[in-house]
């Protein structure tokens, strides 16, 4: 896994969802940590599409339980290089 992708995802999530850096860890539950509701889900979709060129369909999102799952999903579905 590319550490640049992980760092970029973490930075975006920390900023967008106003998280403390200590809340973001690979095994943490994504939905609970981000306190996702339906509007937050839309924000997350827009964030991943704008920054990585991939959309997360609702069916796929049900399988993304942890931050590590999100990293893996974006890594395997990204259409553009991460610019640091």
PASEBA-1860 file (N, C-alpha, C; in nm, 3 decimals):
! residues 84
1> XXXXXXXX> 0.085/-0.118/0.000/0.000/0.000/0.000/0.089/0.124/0.000 ~ 0.053/0.219/-0.081/0.129/0.343/-0.093/0.102/0.433/0.027 ~ 0.207/0.464/0.103/0.189/0.547/0.223/0.143/0.688/0.186 ~ 0.172/0.735/0.065/0.126/0.867/0.022/-0.027/0.871/0.013 ~ -0.086/0.762/-0.031/-0.233/0.754/-0.038/-0.291/0.759/0.103 ~ -0.234/0.682/0.193/-0.282/0.679/0.332/-0.271/0.817/0.395 ~ -0.157/0.882/0.378/-0.139/1.015/0.434/-0.237/1.116/0.376 ~ -0.259/1.109/0.246/-0.352/1.200/0.178/-0.495/1.177/0.228
9> XXXXXXXX> -0.536/1.051/0.236/-0.671/1.018/0.285/-0.688/1.069/0.428 ~ -0.591/1.039/0.514/-0.600/1.083/0.653/-0.612/1.234/0.663 ~ -0.527/1.306/0.590/-0.531/1.452/0.595/-0.666/1.505/0.550 ~ -0.720/1.448/0.444/-0.851/1.493/0.394/-0.962/1.464/0.494 ~ -0.960/1.346/0.553/-1.065/1.309/0.649/-1.055/1.393/0.777 ~ -0.933/1.417/0.823/-0.914/1.497/0.943/-0.969/1.638/0.921 ~ -0.941/1.693/0.803/-0.990/1.828/0.774/-1.141/1.831/0.752 ~ -1.191/1.741/0.669/-1.333/1.742/0.632/-1.424/1.709/0.750
17> XXXXXXXX> -1.384/1.612/0.831/-1.470/1.565/0.940/-1.425/1.616/1.077 ~ -1.331/1.709/1.077/-1.283/1.774/1.199/-1.244/1.672/1.307 ~ -1.156/1.582/1.267/-1.109/1.476/1.357/-0.977/1.515/1.420 ~ -0.950/1.455/1.533/-0.817/1.462/1.592/-0.736/1.351/1.525 ~ -0.612/1.379/1.498/-0.527/1.281/1.429/-0.523/1.147/1.501 ~ -0.535/1.148/1.633/-0.530/1.024/1.711/-0.651/0.934/1.686 ~ -0.758/0.988/1.631/-0.879/0.909/1.603/-0.864/0.824/1.477 ~ -0.768/0.858/1.394/-0.751/0.791/1.266/-0.644/0.684/1.278
25> XXXXXXXX> -0.688/0.559/1.272/-0.595/0.446/1.272/-0.652/0.338/1.181 ~ -0.567/0.256/1.122/-0.614/0.158/1.023/-0.729/0.069/1.071 ~ -0.727/0.027/1.196/-0.829/-0.064/1.245/-0.954/0.002/1.302 ~ -0.954/0.134/1.310/-1.069/0.206/1.369/-1.191/0.193/1.278 ~ -1.307/0.186/1.340/-1.433/0.178/1.266/-1.458/0.312/1.196 ~ -1.467/0.308/1.066/-1.480/0.430/0.985/-1.611/0.503/1.013 ~ -1.721/0.432/1.010/-1.852/0.495/1.025/-1.870/0.556/1.164 ~ -1.822/0.487/1.266/-1.833/0.539/1.402/-1.739/0.657/1.425
33> XXXXXXXX> -1.617/0.646/1.377/-1.518/0.751/1.398/-1.561/0.880/1.327 ~ -1.610/0.866/1.203/-1.654/0.983/1.127/-1.795/1.026/1.164 ~ -1.865/0.943/1.243/-2.004/0.969/1.280/-2.087/0.998/1.156 ~ -2.078/0.905/1.060/-2.139/0.925/0.929/-2.291/0.915/0.932 ~ -2.355/1.016/0.877/-2.498/1.008/0.845/-2.508/1.017/0.693 ~ -2.628/1.025/0.638/-2.643/1.022/0.493/-2.576/1.141/0.424 ~ -2.579/1.258/0.486/-2.513/1.375/0.426/-2.362/1.361/0.433 ~ -2.311/1.307/0.542/-2.167/1.285/0.554/-2.119/1.183/0.452
41> XXXXXXXX> -2.203/1.083/0.425/-2.169/0.982/0.324/-2.151/1.052/0.189 ~ -2.240/1.144/0.155/-2.230/1.218/0.029/-2.101/1.300/0.027 ~ -2.068/1.361/0.140/-1.942/1.436/0.149/-1.821/1.346/0.127 ~ -1.825/1.226/0.184/-1.716/1.131/0.168/-1.703/1.088/0.022 ~ -1.816/1.064/-0.044/-1.815/1.025/-0.185/-1.754/1.138/-0.269 ~ -1.798/1.261/-0.244/-1.746/1.377/-0.319/-1.596/1.393/-0.294 ~ -1.554/1.372/-0.171/-1.414/1.385/-0.134/-1.328/1.283/-0.208 ~ -1.371/1.158/-0.211/-1.292/1.054/-0.278/-1.294/1.075/-0.430
49> XXXXXXXX> -1.407/1.118/-0.483/-1.414/1.140/-0.628/-1.326/1.258/-0.670 ~ -1.331/1.367/-0.595/-1.254/1.487/-0.630/-1.104/1.465/-0.615 ~ -1.064/1.388/-0.517/-0.922/1.374/-0.487/-0.856/1.249/-0.544 ~ -0.936/1.146/-0.570/-0.878/1.021/-0.617/-0.941/0.967/-0.745 ~ -1.046/1.033/-0.793/-1.109/0.990/-0.917/-1.190/0.863/-0.905 ~ -1.232/0.827/-0.783/-1.315/0.708/-0.768/-1.436/0.739/-0.681 ~ -1.548/0.683/-0.722/-1.673/0.696/-0.647/-1.693/0.567/-0.568 ~ -1.753/0.578/-0.452/-1.782/0.459/-0.372/-1.933/0.437/-0.376
57> XXXXXXXX> -1.980/0.340/-0.455/-2.123/0.311/-0.460/-2.173/0.261/-0.324 ~ -2.301/0.284/-0.292/-2.355/0.239/-0.163/-2.330/0.092/-0.134 ~ -2.342/0.006/-0.235/-2.318/-0.136/-0.214/-2.176/-0.167/-0.172 ~ -2.080/-0.094/-0.229/-1.940/-0.113/-0.192/-1.913/-0.055/-0.054 ~ -1.977/0.058/-0.024/-1.951/0.124/0.103/-1.991/0.036/0.222 ~ -2.090/-0.049/0.204/-2.131/-0.139/0.312/-2.019/-0.233/0.354 ~ -1.923/-0.258/0.264/-1.811/-0.347/0.294/-1.689/-0.273/0.349 ~ -1.695/-0.141/0.355/-1.584/-0.062/0.407/-1.612/-0.033/0.553
65> XXXXXXXX> -1.550/-0.110/0.639/-1.577/-0.099/0.782/-1.471/-0.020/0.858 ~ -1.347/-0.030/0.813/-1.237/0.035/0.884/-1.165/0.134/0.792 ~ -1.078/0.214/0.850/-0.997/0.305/0.770/-0.911/0.225/0.673 ~ -0.859/0.110/0.717/-0.778/0.025/0.631/-0.858/-0.022/0.510 ~ -0.985/-0.056/0.531/-1.072/-0.094/0.419/-1.085/0.021/0.319 ~ -1.098/0.143/0.371/-1.108/0.261/0.284/-0.979/0.282/0.207 ~ -0.864/0.270/0.274/-0.735/0.284/0.206/-0.725/0.184/0.091 ~ -0.759/0.059/0.120/-0.749/-0.046/0.020/-0.844/-0.020/-0.096
73> XXXXXXXX> -0.966/0.022/-0.066/-1.065/0.049/-0.171/-1.014/0.160/-0.263 ~ -0.971/0.268/-0.205/-0.924/0.381/-0.286/-0.800/0.341/-0.365 ~ -0.710/0.268/-0.301/-0.588/0.224/-0.369/-0.621/0.139/-0.492 ~ -0.717/0.050/-0.480/-0.749/-0.039/-0.592/-0.843/0.024/-0.695 ~ -0.912/0.132/-0.659/-1.008/0.193/-0.752/-0.966/0.331/-0.803 ~ -0.851/0.377/-0.762/-0.813/0.513/-0.800/-0.780/0.523/-0.949 ~ -0.819/0.636/-1.007/-0.795/0.660/-1.149/-0.687/0.765/-1.172 ~ -0.634/0.820/-1.065/-0.533/0.924/-1.081/-0.428/0.912/-0.973
81> XXXX> -0.313/0.967/-1.001/-0.203/0.964/-0.906/-0.229/1.065/-0.794 ~ -0.181/1.031/-0.676/-0.192/1.122/-0.563/-0.080/1.224/-0.574 ~ -0.116/1.350/-0.566/-0.018/1.457/-0.571/0.003/1.508/-0.432 ~ 0.126/1.504/-0.386/0.156/1.548/-0.249/0.204/1.691/-0.254
END
